[in-house]
Amino acid sequence: MDFSRVELSADDAAFHDRVRQFLDTHVTDDVRRRDRETGDNFDEGVHLAMGADGWLSAEMNTGADGGMTRVQRRIWDLEKRRVHVPWVTWGTTIIVAQSVRQFGSPELRAEVLPRVPTGEVRLCLGYTEPDGGSDVATCKTRAVRDGDGWIVNGAKMFTTGAHNCQYVFLITNTDPQARKHKSLTMFLVPLDTPGIEIQGIRTVDGDRTNIVYYGDVRVADKYRLGEVNDGWRVLMEPLSVEHGVVDADADGLQDVSVLVHQGTVMAVSADRVAAAAGRRGPDGRRLLDDGSVGYRLGRSLARVEAALATPNMFGRVAIAQAMRDVSPDLMDILGAAAALPIETDGAADDGGAEYLYRWAPLCGIYGGTLEVFRNMIAQHVLGLGRPNYSPPKAKTS
């Protein structure tokens, strides 16, 4: 395996400089502070600037279509990660825009797609329901035919970014008598439609997500994606992307799995703790002088590296589980001051380990719980069959 530094061509080096100049200009300390305060993981000013300067359009297209080359795309992704661009809403927008392009009517495509690369239109995911868990196919939100349109009633949880988006990619039940995968229809619903109420929910890591209520919401049929009761087919590709089960390209110029962004934050936090453990205190001693500290720190760093190198859906599980296991050790190594959050006087590592500890449980449920992904691996990769959740049979005497 070649670990040598990649030498950029003159064009790619110039591209790198242009990316850095743009991001350093627009993704400021104020942007990052505001994002921590709101928990939105979105900044409209930055997003619209990306649209106006052509970055969103370039990211949506390949080099052959006037977009980024593979190397340029990797540079762009790494630089966004370096400056902590608020990114979640753009991620969902790209996923949904592909479905609109594939399954939307010409009228719907004309309404939505031209305004996505400008940043004016953002799209979010309306999957999970308050009592539905990770199985989105158990959808109870109803869409009922009414003349040339539909009436939608129900509720969706964890619709992150809804308050900053114009449309929601909504899964509905249009045939309660059918099998669950044959009863679903997808819509792209304008979020300014009467009857939609968005309520914010703050998670333990400080992020904002939403619960969205749909009360007698009238949706024109032009907003339907795909055929009636064929929504599962429309949903499969976006779900695969979110779950991280798509195949990686052979050139290696992409993350080996989803959640690498989160894993990189974990790696930075672990590096900061390692640096702190190696510094001498007022008494001349280092935390590393305690053998147990060196053992726990080494174990944590090894877990981080292994997780970041784990591909595909396995990497999603490895990174999320590593965050849950590593973050308590990092806080223990630093001591009581590790409980202080970012920008607090006396915080041991500027709140890095403390934030990682709060973020870890959330990373274990993004796109589905770790248990769901372990079952998917067992069933579809290892061939172990479907899990049996039925209660045990009573013993007979």
ROGUMAR-414382 format. One record per residue (C-alpha): residue in three letters; x, y, z. Coordinates in steps of 0.02 Angstrom, whole numbers, padded with zeros to 5 digits, always signed. Layout:
N
ALAXYZ;...
***
This chain:
397
MET+00000+00000+00000;ASP+00068+00171-00051;PHE+00059+00300+00089;SER+00162+00432-00002;ARG+00095+00608-00020;VAL-00011+00642-00174;GLU+00067+00774-00285;LEU-00066+00888-00357;SER-00060+00949-00536;ALA-00048+01136-00564;ASP-00234+01145-00602;ASP-00281+01046-00446;ALA-00163+01150-00337;ALA-00246+01308-00402;PHE-00416+01229-00368;HIS-00359+01189-00190;ASP-00307+01370-00162;ARG-00473+01434-00229;VAL-00571+01316-00116;ARG-00473+01371+00038;GLN-00495+01554-00003;PHE-00683+01535-00025;LEU-00711+01431+00131;ASP-00598+01536+00242;THR-00692+01690+00185;HIS-00867+01624+00215;VAL-00853+01491+00352;THR-00800+01607+00492;ASP-00789+01587+00680;ASP-00957+01676+00690;VAL-01034+01546+00574;ARG-00967+01404+00680;ARG-01022+01488+00842;ARG-01196+01521+00773;ASP-01209+01341+00716;ARG-01165+01278+00890;GLU-01298+01392+00964;THR-01437+01346+00843;GLY-01389+01163+00817;ASP-01452+01181+00639;ASN-01298+01112+00550;PHE-01346+01235+00414;ASP-01303+01416+00375;GLU-01407+01501+00242;GLY-01277+01635+00206;VAL-01141+01506+00174;HIS-01260+01397+00072;LEU-01317+01539-00040;ALA-01137+01597-00063;MET-01092+01421-00120;GLY-01235+01427-00243;ALA-01191+01599-00309;ASP-01008+01551-00333;GLY-01051+01390-00424;TRP-00992+01267-00291;LEU-01159+01179-00269;SER-01179+01155-00455;ALA-01001+01090-00469;GLU-01031+00966-00328;MET-01189+00899-00408;ASN-01103+00864-00575;THR-00956+00760-00633;GLY-00804+00831-00719;ALA-00875+00777-00886;ASP-01031+00882-00852;GLY-00936+01038-00802;GLY-00922+00990-00619;MET-00778+00930-00513;THR-00654+00796-00561;ARG-00630+00653-00439;VAL-00473+00733-00365;GLN-00557+00902-00351;ARG-00708+00826-00266;ARG-00594+00745-00137;ILE-00507+00911-00106;TRP-00676+00997-00087;ASP-00741+00867+00036;LEU-00584+00871+00144;GLU-00577+01060+00149;LYS-00762+01072+00199;ARG-00723+00951+00339;ARG-00569+01051+00392;VAL-00667+01212+00419;HIS-00824+01125+00487;VAL-00948+01181+00354;PRO-01127+01159+00418;TRP-01173+01021+00296;VAL-01320+00909+00342;THR-01456+00997+00242;TRP-01352+00995+00083;GLY-01324+00809+00106;THR-01510+00771+00112;THR-01542+00892-00031;ILE-01425+00799-00149;ILE-01502+00630-00104;VAL-01680+00690-00135;ALA-01638+00789-00292;GLN-01578+00628-00374;SER-01747+00548-00340;VAL-01839+00700-00407;ARG-01735+00691-00565;GLN-01772+00505-00584;PHE-01953+00492-00529;GLY-02027+00667-00536;SER-02146+00729-00669;PRO-02077+00856-00796;GLU-02178+00992-00708;LEU-02104+00948-00538;ARG-01927+00936-00604;ALA-01946+01108-00683;GLU-02010+01182-00520;VAL-01876+01110-00406;LEU-01714+01062-00490;PRO-01657+01229-00565;ARG-01660+01309-00392;VAL-01562+01172-00302;PRO-01388+01222-00367;THR-01422+01405-00329;GLY-01456+01360-00147;GLU-01633+01429-00151;VAL-01713+01257-00132;ARG-01666+01134+00005;LEU-01742+00962+00032;CYS-01761+00857+00190;LEU-01813+00679+00233;GLY-01985+00634+00304;TYR-01963+00451+00353;THR-01969+00407+00538;GLU-02130+00416+00638;PRO-02151+00448+00826;ASP-02190+00266+00862;GLY-02111+00186+00709;GLY-01930+00156+00759;SER-01805+00120+00622;ASP-01924+00023+00509;VAL-01986+00160+00391;ALA-02097+00035+00300;THR-02214+00030+00451;CYS-02278+00199+00393;LYS-02443+00261+00466;THR-02446+00435+00389;ARG-02593+00423+00270;ALA-02615+00497+00097;VAL-02793+00481+00031;ARG-02850+00521-00145;ASP-02959+00676-00155;GLY-03005+00725-00333;ASP-02848+00770-00428;GLY-02743+00777-00269;TRP-02712+00697-00100;ILE-02749+00733+00082;VAL-02607+00691+00201;ASN-02623+00663+00389;GLY-02490+00603+00511;ALA-02327+00649+00593;LYS-02141+00624+00562;MET-01997+00627+00685;PHE-01816+00677+00657;THR-01852+00780+00501;THR-01687+00870+00519;GLY-01676+01035+00427;ALA-01863+01050+00394;HIS-01866+01229+00459;ASN-01730+01276+00334;CYS-01800+01179+00186;GLN-01932+01210+00053;TYR-01986+01029+00021;VAL-01993+00865+00116;PHE-01967+00693+00037;LEU-02118+00613+00121;ILE-02160+00429+00135;THR-02347+00394+00154;ASN-02464+00246+00167;THR-02590+00244+00024;ASP-02658+00067+00048;PRO-02671+00009+00230;GLN-02739-00161+00176;ALA-02585-00205+00073;ARG-02421-00279+00133;LYS-02313-00143+00207;HIS-02188-00133+00063;LYS-02332-00125-00062;SER-02431+00011+00026;LEU-02312+00157+00011;THR-02311+00311-00100;MET-02180+00448-00102;PHE-02215+00635-00118;LEU-02110+00791-00123;VAL-02217+00906-00017;PRO-02193+01095-00010;LEU-02165+01139+00172;ASP-02263+01302+00160;THR-02423+01203+00125;PRO-02564+01244+00247;GLY-02584+01111+00382;ILE-02398+01079+00408;GLU-02327+01121+00580;ILE-02141+01108+00618;GLN-02084+01093+00799;GLY-01901+01094+00848;ILE-01822+00958+00957;ARG-01649+00978+01034;THR-01543+00823+01051;VAL-01419+00786+01190;ASP-01272+00841+01081;GLY-01351+01012+01051;ASP-01414+00981+00874;ARG-01588+01031+00818;THR-01703+00910+00730;ASN-01892+00921+00708;ILE-02058+00836+00728;VAL-02173+00883+00585;TYR-02363+00868+00595;TYR-02472+00849+00440;GLY-02654+00895+00469;ASP-02769+00881+00317;VAL-02627+00938+00205;ARG-02684+00950+00023;VAL-02549+00895-00099;ALA-02569+00906-00288;ASP-02534+00745-00383;LYS-02389+00828-00475;TYR-02290+00811-00313;ARG-02301+00622-00316;LEU-02138+00530-00353;GLY-02158+00365-00445;GLU-02315+00261-00454;VAL-02448+00244-00320;ASN-02403+00105-00196;ASP-02230+00090-00276;GLY-02145+00206-00153;TRP-02028+00073-00086;ARG-01939+00068-00255;VAL-01923+00258-00254;LEU-01855+00252-00078;MET-01727+00113-00099;GLU-01584+00212-00177;PRO-01592+00358-00053;LEU-01600+00233+00090;SER-01448+00140+00022;VAL-01349+00303+00012;GLU-01400+00352+00189;HIS-01360+00177+00255;GLY-01191+00176+00169;VAL-01217+00016+00069;VAL-01167+00088-00101;ASP-01007+00021-00179;ALA-00850+00126-00168;ASP-00763+00183-00326;ALA-00600+00095-00367;ASP-00493+00253-00367;GLY-00502+00269-00177;LEU-00547+00453-00186;GLN-00691+00447-00064;ASP-00728+00402+00115;VAL-00719+00216+00148;SER-00887+00224+00237;VAL-01021+00344+00294;LEU-00993+00428+00463;VAL-00810+00461+00419;HIS-00848+00644+00452;GLN-00900+00598+00629;GLY-00753+00479+00642;THR-00633+00618+00595;VAL-00701+00725+00737;MET-00669+00577+00852;ALA-00490+00562+00786;VAL-00455+00747+00815;SER-00522+00734+00992;ALA-00414+00580+01026;ASP-00260+00670+00958;ARG-00292+00818+01072;VAL-00305+00704+01223;ALA-00143+00617+01172;ALA-00056+00787+01161;ALA-00124+00837+01331;ALA-00069+00672+01407;GLY+00109+00701+01345;ARG+00128+00876+01419;ARG+00213+00898+01587;GLY+00114+00977+01726;PRO+00174+01100+01859;ASP+00248+00954+01955;GLY+00346+00895+01803;ARG+00242+00738+01781;ARG+00144+00684+01629;LEU-00021+00590+01626;LEU+00069+00461+01518;ASP+00185+00422+01663;ASP+00039+00320+01730;GLY+00043+00155+01636;SER-00145+00136+01641;VAL-00164+00302+01549;GLY-00047+00245+01412;TYR-00141+00081+01397;ARG-00314+00161+01386;LEU-00255+00297+01268;GLY-00168+00172+01155;ARG-00321+00062+01153;SER-00431+00211+01107;LEU-00316+00268+00966;ALA-00310+00092+00895;ARG-00501+00083+00898;VAL-00513+00250+00808;GLU-00391+00198+00671;ALA-00475+00029+00646;ALA-00648+00109+00635;LEU-00594+00239+00508;ALA-00520+00101+00399;THR-00675-00009+00403;PRO-00773+00001+00239;ASN-00954+00012+00186;MET-01095-00026+00309;PHE-00971-00110+00426;GLY-00883+00058+00446;ARG-01045+00142+00499;VAL-01059+00017+00642;ALA-00874+00021+00685;ILE-00864+00212+00695;ALA-01025+00235+00794;GLN-00979+00096+00917;ALA-00801+00161+00935;MET-00867+00334+00979;ARG-00974+00260+01116;ASP-00828+00158+01186;VAL-00686+00283+01165;SER-00765+00446+01225;PRO-00783+00393+01409;ASP-00600+00339+01413;LEU-00543+00505+01340;MET-00641+00601+01471;ASP-00575+00490+01612;ILE-00396+00518+01556;LEU-00416+00707+01561;GLY-00508+00709+01727;ALA-00647+00820+01792;ALA-00603+00967+01679;ALA-00653+00860+01529;ALA-00835+00886+01579;LEU-00824+01071+01533;PRO-00894+01115+01360;ILE-00814+01211+01218;GLU-00760+01392+01248;THR-00771+01369+01436;ASP-00626+01428+01544;GLY-00529+01279+01609;ALA-00596+01151+01483;ALA-00463+01017+01470;ASP-00463+01004+01279;ASP-00582+01147+01234;GLY-00729+01030+01259;GLY-00682+00905+01124;ALA-00702+00746+01227;GLU-00858+00812+01313;TYR-00941+00847+01146;LEU-00889+00678+01078;TYR-00969+00594+01229;ARG-01135+00683+01197;TRP-01128+00654+01010;ALA-01090+00467+01017;PRO-01268+00406+01058;LEU-01338+00506+00912;CYS-01212+00435+00788;GLY-01274+00262+00837;ILE-01451+00298+00773;TYR-01419+00402+00616;GLY-01514+00317+00474;GLY-01561+00175+00591;THR-01496+00102+00753;LEU-01337+00001+00768;GLU-01443-00152+00804;VAL-01533-00129+00637;PHE-01368-00120+00543;ARG-01298-00271+00635;ASN-01453-00367+00584;MET-01431-00308+00404;ILE-01251-00369+00404;ALA-01300-00535+00482;GLN-01444-00563+00361;HIS-01380-00494+00196;VAL-01191-00516+00211;LEU-01168-00667+00324;GLY-01325-00757+00267;LEU-01388-00792+00443;GLY-01571-00766+00400;ARG-01700-00649+00472;PRO-01695-00616+00660;ASN-01831-00699+00761;TYR-01910-00578+00884;SER-02054-00690+00935;PRO-02069-00725+01122;PRO-01997-00890+01183;LYS-02117-01036+01193;ALA-02178-01082+01365;LYS-02094-01234+01437;THR-02203-01386+01461;SER-02180-01495+01613;
***
